[in-house]
Amino acid sequence: MRERFGSAFGMTAGMVVVGLAGYGFISLSGYTLAPDDVVALTSFYLLLSIVGPGVFAGLEQETSRATSSWLVAGRPFGVVAKRALLLTGALTAIVLVVLLAASPLITDRALGGQWGLFAALAVGVVSSALAYLVRGLLGGRQRFSGYAASLGGEGLSRIALCGVAVLLGFRYSVVYGLVFALGLTLSALVGLLWLRARHDKDDKPLDAVPDDRADTVKDMARGLGLLVGATLGFQAVANIAPVVVNSRLTDDTNTAFAFASAFLMVRVPVLLFAAVQAMLMPALTQAVARGDLGMVRSTLARIGVALAAIGVPSFVGALLLGPWVVEFLFNTKVRLPGIVIALLAVSTVLLMITQVLLPALVAIGRHRVVTIGWTVGGIVLLAFVLLHPDPVWGAVWGQMASCSLVVAVMGLRLAAGLRRSGSAPAPPAPVTAA
């Protein structure tokens, strides 16, 4: 119990550092750069949050699932690690090609015509691939102390390098973009050092379950493709709204920056909650492999109650204090209505619920359900933010509608999947149809 608490505390502390680094990154830019540069840098931050975690968090989850399943069956770690590395290289190449193809549109519409920020975005993509691969291997081996160290390296390096840039008087958005992207590179190096070293006291025992089924590269690629679609949909819904608002409010950068700042402020709990998701994935996978669906249900119920208890105070706090906090932290020139920030806070709680449902669905092999849910949710969000006459309110109602829809789809399919798995004579295959 003490080791489990220590791991959870370390993961949470690492996520807090990463969250504070994100706050500091946007806050310092608000006080340091010109308004147009601030808006471009905020869009860079959000785009990297979509493309980086959106694509490679799926890599982390599939790597963690495959590694945990592989080791539970008593197979050597090196084989699954090499397969994950092969898939990482292929996925990174695909992402870079797509980004290059879309570079004129991305740079002109979202990055204020700054090609240096696009180059920083490409650096961030490669860094994300390395960081999330290493975290997936650490999570699959349940080396959560190393996972926490990786998170801490990411956040602390960003805080330190941003501080140096401010002290040296840099006024170029590209510098801050590169600092943010390189934080992931340092995170990968810290995690790799921990992965290569022997830390027997940090490794949780994996109860071997005889199983002749082995994930091939094709199996992992299929699961990875579905999870990338799911996590990309998640990150798009979680982050794309301010980018679209920025592109629609080019003649009102103050309002655009105020909305983006409020959006980022209420989204930090999602980032922090990723530590819970990373620990859930191998635990739920092993429980399903053992046929212990009671453990799956009880774990989800406890977390669900905790998230429900967070919702009301989050809404009230954002409603009453949100406008003042945003203005103070980010030096915004426009004060948004409290109800805007409060509704964004509610959508954040809904996103956190999906972060609990996702590893449970993946553990029982329902990857495709997650992908479908986020695809539909993304379409609903884009319809609101592009078609609503008021960009800000379109983003707010789009967030509420899309997140509610995804929670409903994932929750209903998980309940059905657990009932079906509970009545089946054998554990589910790694990937099944919805």
Stockholm file with secondary structure:
# STOCKHOLM 1.0

chainA/1-434         MRERFGSAFGMTAGMVVVGLAGYGFISLSGYTLAPDDVVALTSFYLLLSIVGPGVFAGLEQETSRATSSWLVAGRPFGVVAKRALLLTGALTAIVLVVLLAASPLITDRALGGQWGLFAALAVGVVSSALAYLVRGLLGGRQRFSGYAASLGGEGLSRIALCGVAVLLGFRYSVVYGLVFALGLTLSALVGLLWLRARHDKDDKPLDAVPDDRADTVKDMARGLGLLVGATLGFQAVANIAPVVVNSRLTDDTNTAFAFASAFLMVRVPVLLFAAVQAMLMPALTQAVARGDLGMVRSTLARIGVALAAIGVPSFVGALLLGPWVVEFLFNTKVRLPGIVIALLAVSTVLLMITQVLLPALVAIGRHRVVTIGWTVGGIVLLAFVLLHPDPVWGAVWGQMASCSLVVAVMGLRLAAGLRRSGSAPAPPAPVTAA
#=GR chainA/1-434 SS CHHHHHHHHHHHHHHHHHHHHHHHHHHHHHHHSCHHHHHHHHHHHHHHHHHHHHHHHHHHHHHHHHHHHHHHTTCCHHHHHHHHHHHHHHHHHHHHHHHHHHHHHIIIIISTTCHHHHHHHHHHHHHHHHHHHHHHHHHHTTCHHHHHHHHHHHHHHHHHHHHHHHHTTCCCHHHHHHHHHHHHHHHHHHHHHHHHSCCGGGSCCCCCCCCCCCCCHHHHHHHHHHHHHHHHHHHHHHHHHHHHHHHHCTTCHHHHHHHHHHHHHHHHHHHHHHHHHHHHHHHHHHHHHHTCHHHHHHHHHHHHHHHHHHHHHHHHHHHHHHHHHHHHHHCCSSCCCHHHHHHHHHHHHHHHHHHHHHHHHHHTTCHHHHHHHHHHHHHHHHHHHHHSSSHHHHHHHHHHHHHHHHHHHHHHHHHHHHHHHHHSSSCCCSSCCC
#=GC SS_cons         CHHHHHHHHHHHHHHHHHHHHHHHHHHHHHHHSCHHHHHHHHHHHHHHHHHHHHHHHHHHHHHHHHHHHHHHTTCCHHHHHHHHHHHHHHHHHHHHHHHHHHHHHIIIIISTTCHHHHHHHHHHHHHHHHHHHHHHHHHHTTCHHHHHHHHHHHHHHHHHHHHHHHHTTCCCHHHHHHHHHHHHHHHHHHHHHHHHSCCGGGSCCCCCCCCCCCCCHHHHHHHHHHHHHHHHHHHHHHHHHHHHHHHHCTTCHHHHHHHHHHHHHHHHHHHHHHHHHHHHHHHHHHHHHHTCHHHHHHHHHHHHHHHHHHHHHHHHHHHHHHHHHHHHHHCCSSCCCHHHHHHHHHHHHHHHHHHHHHHHHHHTTCHHHHHHHHHHHHHHHHHHHHHSSSHHHHHHHHHHHHHHHHHHHHHHHHHHHHHHHHHSSSCCCSSCCC
//
